[in-house]
């Protein structure tokens, strides 16, 4: 099931995508978080609604918003989770970590799957892309075992962990400012419920800049698989419905290419994940 948030006549609506049409479910679910909170019960009611519906609406990609437009919870990120990316970032022969590297992004960084992304040269001269698989947490959990970790997942989406590399690497190595620019985390185009994905650890993931492939990998190449990520994060904090976890990016980031490929005004960045979909964002000059 593909669950979307979209704009229709200046009203934020919730729907389910079937091929290129949608069924609006806003009458029962005013936002996606209400679906996540109610979990399997909500999914079953939506399936019943879909079976009885005969009227489908058309929709345009430009009207799609982030599946969860306003977060009440966390954006938790995992760094260095693909071997080749770890090697390109460290540039030295060191042992792999035995625990995931975890950081956060500000909730205001969330953007729509086709929204324009503001870029300011006054803040950064090293604006970079990161294609990532996003996990949406479905229920409250702490000290979750790896064996039960998948039970706490609601679904998946594409994400782009846009980063200001110069800011990220300043401030004593604290990444938060360089990762938390407004609208630096486009997400979508929808949430695909976990039952739709047979093997989350075998999905192709890629990024294009202006049509050229700059990242290409598969989630099977993660150092820390999804189960371990969810379990490790839950050891020290309570995961809540609606939390988003970004699971790391493959090699090929702009700052480590030769020559570097850093984003600028007018660039178009597209992140695609098989079985899930694609998001595509235009980089524009920040007006404020």
Secondary structure, 3 states (H helix, E strand, C coil): CEEEEEEECCEEEEEEEECCEEEECCCCCCCHHHHHHHHHHHHHHHHHHHHHCCCCEECCHHHEECCCCCCCCCEEEEECCEHHHHHHHHCCCCCCCCCCEEEEECHHHEECCCCCEEECCCCCCCEECCEEEEEEECCCECCCCHHHHHHHEEEEEEEECCEEHHHHCCHHHCCHHHHCCCCCEEEEEEEEEHHHCCCCCCCEEEEEECCEEEEEEEHHHECCCHHHHHHHHHCCCCECCCCEEECCCCCCCHHHCCCCCCCCCCCEEEEEECCCEEEEEEEEECCC
